Amino acid sequence: MALDVVVLTTGPLLSLQDAKDHLRIDGNDEDELIQLYTDAAVQACLTYCDLRLVPVGAEPSFKAAALLNLGDLYGSREAVVAGQSYGVNPTGENLLRPFRTIRI
């Protein structure tokens, strides 16, 4: 079954303002870093599903998953944090699982 896809002609899945609102950031000092993390978060969602575009009707799931990824990227700026214990939050993967292509 092929998925219909949509090109987001109105702009990116997440705007810089969407990202800053999610991260609760008011200033502009980290805009470049936040945009980098935003782009990486969206790309990670598409890569996880082996897609180039967001499927029609799936925008809310992809946006929510990308925001969760963004929060992780922004909150954990180091590959390893000494003295910290983190569990895996499967919510982002669960949001994207219906759209994931699994190759055999």
N, C-alpha and C positions, 0 to 999 in steps of 0.2 A: 504494500500500500504506500503510494507516494504521498508526501506531505506537500500541501500548498505552502509557498513561502511568500513573504512580503518584504519589500525593500522599504526600510523606514525612511521615507522621503521627507518627513517632517523634522528629521534630526536624529541624533544618536539615541540609543535605548535609554541611556542615562545622561542627563545634562550635568554640567559642573554644579549647578545649583541644587539639583536632586541629590548629588553626592554630598555636598556640604550640609544640606538639610539633614540627611541621614546621619552624618557624622557629628551634627550639632556644632558646626564651625561657622562663625560669623565673619572673621577677617579674611583677607586676601593673601596673607603671607605664604600659604602653602598651596596655592591654586595649581601650580605646575605639578607638584607631587600628587595632589589629589586627582588631577586629570590623568596622570600616568597610572595610578592605581585603578581609577575608574575604567580606563581603556583595557587594562589587564584583566579586571574582574569580568567585564563583558566578554572578552576574548576567551577566558577560561570557561565560561558557560557554553559558548558556541563550540569550543574544542571538545568539551566533555560530551556533547551531543553529536559530534562529527558533522556540524552544520556550518554553513557560511552565512545564513540568514535566519532570523527568528521566524518560526512558523506562524501563520495567520492564527490569531486567537490565543497565542501562547505568550504574548507580550507581558502580561502580569507575572507569570511564573518566572520568566527570564529576568525581568526587572527585579523581582524580590530576591532571586538567587544571586544576581549580580550585586545587589546591595549587601547581602550577607558576605559575599566574597570581599567586597570593598572594605567592610568593617574589619574583617580578619587581616587584610593587607595593611590597613592603616593602623590597627591596634598592635600588630606584631611586626615591627620594622626590622627585626633581626631573625635570622634563620633559627637560632637557638637562644632561649632565654633561660639563664641559670636560675634555679630555685622555683621555677614555675611549673605547674602541672596543668595540662590542657587535655580536655576530652575532645573527641571529634564530634562536630555538630553536623548531622546528616541532612539537615533541613534543605540546604541548597541542592544537594544531590537528589533528594526526594522530589523537589519542585521540578527538576529537569528530567527525571527518569522516564516519564512518558514520551519524551521527545528524543531520547537517546537512540542512536543507531548502533547496533552491536554487530560487528562483522565477524564472520566465522570462516 
